[in-house]
Amino acid sequence: MELQSNGTSDDDSSVPGGQTSVPAKEELVRLSGEVSALRAQVLKGAEDLLATYGVTEPSREILNLSHYVSLRRHDIRPLQRRLMRHGLSSMGRLESRVLPTLDAVLAALSTMTGQGANLTVAPETAFFSGERQLEEASAVLFGPKPDNRRGRIMVTFPSEAAEQPDFVRDLVRKGMNIARINCAHDNPDTWRKMAALVRKAAKKEGREVRILMDIAGPKIRTETVLPAKKVPKLDAGDRFRLVVDGKPMAHPDIAVTASVSLPQMVERLLPGDRVLYDDSKLEGVVEEVSGGEAVIRVKRAKSGGTKIRPGKGVNLPDTALGVSPLTSKDQQDLETVIACADMVGYSFVSRPQDIDLLEEALARIGAAGHPLGLVAKIERPEAVENLPALIARASGRRPLAVMIARGDLASEIGFERLAEMQEEILWICEAASTPVIWATQVLESLVKFGSPSRGDMTDAAMAARAECVMLNKGPAVGEAVELLDRLVSRMEGHMAKKTPTLRALHSW
């Protein structure tokens, strides 16, 4: 193949007859050398990463993951632009095929320069094998792919679903693929009733519907709140107290006092630590900690003020809690999970050792070989940082998916970084052929109030890049399932993961 000059190069040194100009050929030779050097650096970095992960015989997925993480430690943006100018891959969509993409670029450069032996590219089936493995992993965890879309729809069940067979069957009929039961609420009897209704409805509709049961983990929630009635709204500058144990007592100088579900957290707080309440509807800073209580001054609250109420989540992004992600309650709940569910949602998993903790707990109840799927919920900064190592540790043990738990994650890392982090999580998981669940507040205005916002629709459209989208509970969740079914189906005609797919447009 020979390059023809378009007459606009910087050196303007095109030659007659459409032959490759010398400077252009030299540029291609330089590019070939740079891509070869990058490939060597990727391989060396991947070796070091695999040693860090403790993996000696990596699967294809984990090997490609190590190649991807190694590659992303380099800034290749200038190289990308230079490759694009010559009609070559910019390597901007190589998540599931790192080495095959680098090799394809090198093969093209070899042909274009006429230097060295012609390199071969991988056969099509091998080149796209990562995509196929991701689809297979999704089917194992989430069930068969629906006819009209690759993405599955998950719905969080409200407590009353245990007594509403018509509600459950309606969700199945409208397109729900996975039912989520939150073990932070209700009890094993209620969970069993929900699961039984899902199985029965799926059978009647002739569809396969999977069940995810989310174990609670050490989630921090407010408990008793004083004053119990006429709770004042807190605004910037106000103070409130969190107490270790016992019934909180009123305080003449502080508006609100609350006990919490994880009492030891109070004593681990330090002055200056941030305290976020109810998905960051209120943000405060610890002023003092003494005598089993912490005093927090509000920095920011929603417009009109925020009320502290029982049962709401508390996040502590600056505080080292030092607690296991697997509580004694979780270990008891696992027996019901094994009996009822297809997947377990593992809350607050942060380190590779946390995967071992879960496996040990399952072994204690005789379920080490049970084909239970694992959904690692990414909720804390440590989990983001350790995500490749978490995936590597779980590999080969049981089917794995990752949930981007955007509510807690946004509170922990800050809202302005959430969009960036959810993208990076999608990329890392695609590199490892690991399915992703896009969770928290999808179509929230529709689910709760019956009418979606423009922001809801854009967010839901972006969610189509994940293998599963989760809806929260709410009075209009059935309508949200129907809308999401149509929206995801349409968006998949335009985008496959990061890759735009250019179907014919009929809008103009």
C-alpha positions in Angstrom: 0.0 0.0 0.0 1.3 3.4 -0.9 0.5 6.8 0.7 -0.6 9.7 -1.5 0.0 13.2 -0.3 -3.1 15.4 0.1 -0.9 18.4 -0.5 -1.5 19.8 3.0 1.4 18.2 5.0 3.7 20.5 6.9 6.7 19.7 4.7 4.6 19.7 1.4 7.0 17.2 0.0 4.7 15.0 -2.1 6.3 13.4 -5.1 4.9 12.9 -8.6 3.0 9.8 -9.5 1.3 9.3 -6.2 4.4 7.8 -4.5 4.9 8.0 -0.7 6.9 11.1 0.2 10.1 10.4 2.1 9.1 12.5 5.1 5.7 10.7 5.3 7.4 7.3 5.1 9.9 8.4 7.8 6.9 9.4 10.0 5.4 5.9 9.5 8.7 4.2 10.4 8.9 6.4 13.6 5.3 5.5 14.4 6.0 1.8 14.0 9.0 2.1 16.4 6.9 3.9 19.0 4.0 1.4 18.8 6.5 -1.5 19.1 8.1 0.2 22.2 4.7 0.8 23.7 3.8 -2.9 23.2 6.9 -3.9 25.0 6.2 -1.6 27.9 2.6 -2.9 28.1 3.9 -6.5 28.3 6.5 -5.6 31.0 3.9 -3.6 33.0 1.4 -6.4 32.8 3.9 -8.9 34.2 4.4 -6.7 37.2 0.7 -6.2 37.7 -0.1 -9.9 37.6 2.6 -10.5 40.3 0.9 -7.7 42.4 -2.5 -9.4 41.9 -1.0 -12.8 42.9 -1.9 -14.4 39.6 0.5 -16.9 38.1 -1.7 -18.5 35.4 -4.1 -15.8 34.2 -7.1 -16.4 32.1 -7.4 -14.6 28.8 -9.7 -12.0 30.5 -7.3 -11.3 33.4 -4.3 -11.2 31.0 -6.1 -8.7 28.8 -7.1 -6.7 32.0 -3.4 -6.5 33.0 -2.5 -5.3 29.5 -5.2 -2.6 29.6 -4.2 -1.3 33.1 -0.5 -1.3 32.0 -1.4 0.6 28.8 -3.5 3.2 30.6 -0.5 4.1 32.8 0.9 5.8 29.6 -0.4 9.0 28.1 -0.8 8.1 24.4 -2.9 11.0 23.3 -0.2 12.5 21.0 0.4 9.1 19.5 -3.4 8.6 18.9 -3.6 11.8 16.8 -0.7 10.9 14.7 -2.1 7.4 14.0 -5.5 8.8 13.1 -3.9 11.2 10.5 -2.7 8.1 8.6 -6.1 6.3 8.7 -5.0 4.0 11.4 -6.7 2.9 14.6 -6.3 5.4 17.4 -6.6 2.6 19.9 -9.4 4.4 21.6 -11.7 1.3 21.8 -9.3 -1.5 22.6 -10.6 -2.3 26.1 -11.4 -6.0 25.3 -8.5 -6.5 22.8 -5.3 -4.7 23.8 -2.6 -6.8 22.2 -4.7 -7.7 19.1 -5.2 -4.0 18.5 -1.6 -3.0 18.9 -0.6 -5.9 16.6 -3.1 -4.8 14.0 -1.7 -1.3 14.0 1.8 -2.7 13.7 0.8 -5.0 10.8 -0.7 -2.0 9.0 2.4 0.1 9.5 4.5 -2.8 8.3 2.5 -3.0 5.1 2.5 0.8 4.6 6.3 1.2 5.1 7.3 -2.0 3.3 9.8 -2.7 6.0 10.4 -6.1 7.6 8.2 -9.2 7.3 4.5 -8.6 6.9 2.8 -9.1 10.2 -0.5 -10.8 10.4 -3.6 -9.7 12.3 -5.7 -12.0 14.5 -8.6 -13.8 12.8 -11.9 -12.0 13.3 -13.2 -14.5 15.9 -10.0 -14.1 18.0 -9.8 -10.4 17.6 -13.3 -9.9 19.0 -13.2 -12.8 21.5 -13.4 -10.4 24.5 -16.7 -9.1 23.3 -18.0 -12.7 23.0 -16.7 -13.6 26.5 -18.5 -10.6 28.0 -21.8 -11.6 26.4 -21.3 -15.2 27.7 -20.5 -13.9 31.2 -23.6 -11.7 31.1 -25.8 -14.6 30.1 -24.5 -16.8 32.9 -25.2 -14.2 35.5 -28.2 -12.3 34.2 -30.0 -14.9 32.1 -30.6 -15.1 28.4 -30.4 -11.9 26.3 -33.8 -10.4 25.6 -34.8 -10.4 21.9 -34.7 -6.6 21.5 -31.7 -5.6 23.6 -28.4 -6.9 25.1 -28.8 -4.9 28.3 -30.9 -6.4 31.2 -33.2 -4.5 33.5 -33.1 -5.0 37.3 -35.8 -3.7 39.7 -35.4 -3.2 43.4 -38.4 -4.7 45.3 -40.3 -2.7 47.9 -41.3 -4.5 51.1 -45.0 -4.8 50.0 -44.0 -6.9 46.9 -44.0 -9.9 49.2 -47.8 -9.7 49.3 -48.4 -8.5 45.7 -48.2 -11.3 43.1 -49.9 -9.1 40.5 -47.3 -6.4 40.9 -44.5 -8.9 40.5 -46.0 -10.5 37.4 -46.6 -7.1 35.9 -42.9 -6.3 36.2 -42.0 -9.6 34.6 -44.4 -9.0 31.8 -43.1 -5.5 31.1 -39.5 -6.6 30.8 -37.8 -7.0 34.2 -34.9 -9.5 33.9 -33.6 -9.4 37.4 -35.4 -8.8 40.8 -33.3 -7.2 43.5 -34.0 -8.0 47.1 -32.3 -5.6 49.6 -31.4 -7.5 52.8 -30.9 -4.3 54.6 -34.7 -4.2 55.0 -37.3 -6.7 56.0 -36.5 -10.3 57.1 -35.9 -13.8 55.7 -39.5 -14.7 55.6 -40.3 -11.6 53.5 -37.4 -12.3 51.2 -38.5 -15.9 50.7 -42.0 -14.7 49.7 -40.6 -12.2 47.2 -38.4 -14.9 45.7 -41.2 -17.3 45.4 -43.4 -14.8 43.6 -40.6 -14.0 41.2 -40.2 -17.7 40.3 -43.9 -18.2 39.9 -44.4 -15.1 37.8 -41.5 -16.0 35.5 -42.9 -19.5 35.0 -46.3 -18.2 34.1 -44.8 -15.7 31.6 -42.5 -18.3 30.1 -39.4 -16.3 30.9 -36.2 -16.7 32.9 -35.9 -14.0 35.7 -32.9 -14.0 38.0 -32.8 -12.9 41.6 -30.1 -10.8 43.2 -30.1 -10.5 47.0 -28.0 -7.7 48.4 -26.5 -8.3 51.8 -26.4 -5.2 53.9 -22.8 -4.9 55.0 -21.7 -2.3 57.6 -24.1 0.4 56.2 -24.3 3.3 58.6 -27.8 4.7 59.1 -29.4 7.0 61.6 -31.6 5.3 64.2 -33.3 7.2 67.0 -33.6 10.9 66.3 -34.4 13.7 68.8 -36.6 15.6 68.8 -38.9 12.9 67.5 -41.6 15.3 66.4 -41.2 18.6 64.7 -37.6 17.9 63.7 -36.0 21.2 62.8 -34.5 21.6 59.3 -30.8 22.1 59.4 -29.0 24.6 57.3 -25.4 25.8 56.9 -24.0 26.8 60.3 -26.3 24.7 62.4 -24.9 21.9 64.5 -26.1 18.3 65.3 -24.8 15.4 67.4 -24.2 11.7 66.7 -24.0 9.5 69.8 -22.4 6.1 70.3 -25.2 4.2 72.1 -28.2 4.5 74.2 -31.2 6.7 73.6 -29.9 10.2 72.5 -30.7 13.0 74.9 -31.7 16.5 73.9 -29.1 19.2 74.2 -29.9 22.9 74.8 -27.4 24.2 72.3 -27.7 21.6 69.5 -30.7 21.3 67.3 -30.8 17.5 66.6 -29.2 14.4 68.2 -29.2 11.0 66.5 -27.9 7.5 67.3 -26.4 5.4 64.5 -26.5 1.8 63.4 -22.7 1.4 63.6 -21.9 3.0 67.0 -18.1 2.6 66.9 -18.0 4.9 63.9 -18.6 7.9 66.2 -15.4 7.2 68.2 -13.4 6.9 65.0 -14.3 10.4 63.8 -11.7 13.1 64.0 -12.2 16.9 63.9 -12.2 18.0 60.3 -13.7 14.7 59.0 -16.6 15.1 56.6 -20.1 13.6 57.4 -22.5 13.2 54.5 -26.2 12.4 55.2 -28.8 10.8 52.9 -26.9 10.7 49.6 -25.2 14.0 50.3 -28.4 16.0 50.9 -26.5 17.4 53.9 -22.7 17.8 54.4 -21.1 18.6 57.7 -17.7 18.7 59.3 -16.8 17.2 62.7 -16.0 19.9 65.2 -15.3 17.8 68.3 -15.5 14.2 69.5 -15.6 13.3 73.2 -17.6 11.2 75.7 -19.1 8.9 73.0 -20.5 11.7 70.9 -19.5 13.8 67.9 -20.6 17.4 67.2 -21.0 18.2 63.5 -21.4 21.6 62.0 -23.4 21.8 58.7 -21.5 23.2 55.8 -24.2 22.6 53.1 -27.8 21.5 53.0 -30.4 21.3 50.3 -32.4 24.4 49.6 -34.8 25.1 52.4 -32.9 22.9 54.9 -32.6 19.2 55.6 -34.2 17.1 58.3 -32.3 14.4 60.1 -34.6 11.3 60.1 -34.3 7.7 61.2 -33.1 5.1 58.7 -31.1 7.4 56.4 -27.6 6.7 55.2 -24.4 8.3 56.6 -21.2 8.4 54.6 -17.7 9.2 56.1 -15.3 9.6 53.2 -12.4 10.8 55.3 -12.8 8.3 58.2 -10.9 4.9 58.5 -13.7 2.7 59.9 -11.6 -0.4 60.2 -14.7 -2.7 59.9 -15.2 -5.9 57.9 -17.5 -5.6 54.9 -19.1 -8.9 56.1 -21.1 -8.4 59.3 -22.5 -11.2 61.5 -26.0 -10.4 60.1 -24.7 -10.8 56.6 -23.3 -14.2 57.5 -26.7 -15.3 58.8 -28.5 -13.9 55.8 -26.2 -15.9 53.4 -28.2 -19.0 54.2 -31.4 -17.4 52.9 -29.4 -16.1 49.9 -28.2 -19.5 49.0 -31.7 -20.9 49.2 -33.4 -18.2 47.2 -31.1 -16.2 45.0 -29.0 -16.5 41.8 -26.5 -13.8 42.8 -25.3 -12.1 46.0 -24.6 -8.4 46.1 -21.5 -7.8 48.2 -21.7 -4.4 49.8 -18.6 -2.3 50.7 -16.2 -4.7 49.2 -12.9 -2.8 49.0 -9.8 -5.1 49.0 -9.0 -8.5 47.4 -9.0 -10.1 50.8 -12.7 -9.2 51.1 -13.4 -11.7 48.3 -11.7 -14.3 50.5 -13.9 -13.4 53.5 -17.0 -14.1 51.5 -15.8 -17.4 50.2 -14.9 -18.5 53.7 -18.3 -17.5 54.9 -20.0 -19.5 52.1 -17.7 -22.5 52.9 -18.9 -22.4 56.6 -22.5 -22.9 55.5 -21.5 -25.7 53.1 -21.9 -23.6 50.0 -18.4 -23.4 48.7 -19.3 -25.1 45.5 -22.7 -23.4 45.0 -23.0 -21.7 41.6 -24.0 -18.4 43.3 -23.0 -15.4 41.2 -21.1 -12.5 42.9 -21.9 -8.9 42.4 -19.2 -6.6 43.8 -20.7 -3.3 44.7 -18.2 -0.4 44.2 -19.1 2.1 46.8 -15.8 3.4 48.3 -12.6 5.0 46.9 -10.6 2.0 48.0 -12.9 -0.2 45.8 -12.2 1.9 42.8 -8.5 1.9 43.4 -8.4 -1.9 43.9 -10.9 -2.8 41.2 -8.5 -4.7 38.9 -7.1 -6.6 41.9 -10.6 -7.4 43.1 -11.6 -8.8 39.7 -8.4 -10.8 39.5 -9.0 -12.3 43.0 -12.6 -13.3 42.1 -11.7 -14.7 38.7 -12.3 -18.4 38.3 -14.1 -18.8 41.7 -17.7 -17.9 40.6 -19.5 -15.8 38.0 -18.7 -12.1 38.7 -20.4 -8.8 37.9 -19.6 -5.2 39.2 -22.2 -2.8 40.3 -21.5 0.9 40.1 -23.3 1.9 43.3 -23.5 5.5 42.3 -25.3 6.8 45.4 -22.7 5.9 48.0 -19.9 6.3 45.5 -20.8 9.9 44.7 -21.0 10.6 48.5 -17.6 9.1 49.0 -15.6 10.5 46.1 -17.6 13.7 45.4 -20.3 14.3 42.8 -18.0 16.1 40.4 -15.8 13.0 40.0 -18.6 10.5 39.7 -19.1 10.8 36.0 -15.4 10.3 35.4 -15.2 7.3 37.7 -18.2 5.5 36.3 -16.5 5.7 32.9 -13.3 4.3 34.2 -15.1 1.4 35.9 -16.9 0.6 32.7 -13.6 0.5 30.8 -11.8 -1.7 33.4 -14.7 -4.1 33.5 -14.9 -4.4 29.7 -11.1 -5.1 29.6 -11.8 -8.0 32.0 -15.0 -9.2 30.2 -16.9 -8.5 33.4 -20.5 -7.4 33.2 -21.5 -4.1 34.8 -24.7 -3.0 36.6 -25.5 0.7 36.4 -27.3 1.5 39.6 -28.9 4.3 41.6 -31.5 6.9 40.6 -32.0 5.8 37.0 -35.2 7.4 35.8 -35.7 8.5 39.4 -38.3 11.3 38.6 -40.4 8.8 36.6 -40.1 6.1 39.2 -41.1 8.3 42.1 -43.3 11.0 40.5 -44.5 9.6 37.2 -42.7 11.9 34.9 -39.0 11.7 33.8 -36.8 14.7 33.7 -34.5 15.6 30.8 -31.5 14.7 32.9 -33.1 11.3 33.7 -33.5 10.5 30.1 -29.9 11.4 29.2 -28.5 9.4 32.2 -30.6 6.4 31.2 -29.4 6.6 27.6 -25.8 6.5 28.9 -26.6 3.5 31.0 -27.2 1.4 27.9 -23.5 0.9 27.7 -23.7 -1.3 30.8 -24.9 -4.9 30.7 -27.6 -4.3 33.3 -29.5 -1.2 34.5 -31.0 -1.0 37.9 -34.2 0.8 38.8 -35.1 1.7 42.4 -38.5 1.1 43.9 -41.3 3.6 43.5 -44.9 3.9 42.5 -44.3 4.2 38.8 -41.5 1.6 38.5 -43.6 -0.5 36.0 -43.8 2.5 33.6 -40.0 3.0 34.1 -39.3 -0.6 33.1 -41.3 -0.2 29.8 -39.6 3.1 29.0 -36.2 1.7 29.8 -36.9 -1.3 27.6 -37.6 0.9 24.6 -34.8 3.4 25.3 -32.0 0.8 25.8 -33.2 -1.0 22.6 -32.9 2.2 20.6 -29.6 3.3 22.1 -27.9 0.0 21.4 -28.5 0.7 17.7 -26.1 3.7 18.1 -23.5 2.5 20.6 -21.9 -0.7 21.6 -19.9 0.0 24.8 -17.6 2.8 23.7 -18.0 2.2 20.0 -20.4 4.2 17.9 -22.3 2.0 15.5 -23.3 4.0 12.4 -26.7 2.7 11.5 -28.6 4.6 8.8 -30.1 7.8 10.2 -33.6 8.9 9.1 -34.0 12.1 11.0 -32.9 14.3 8.1 
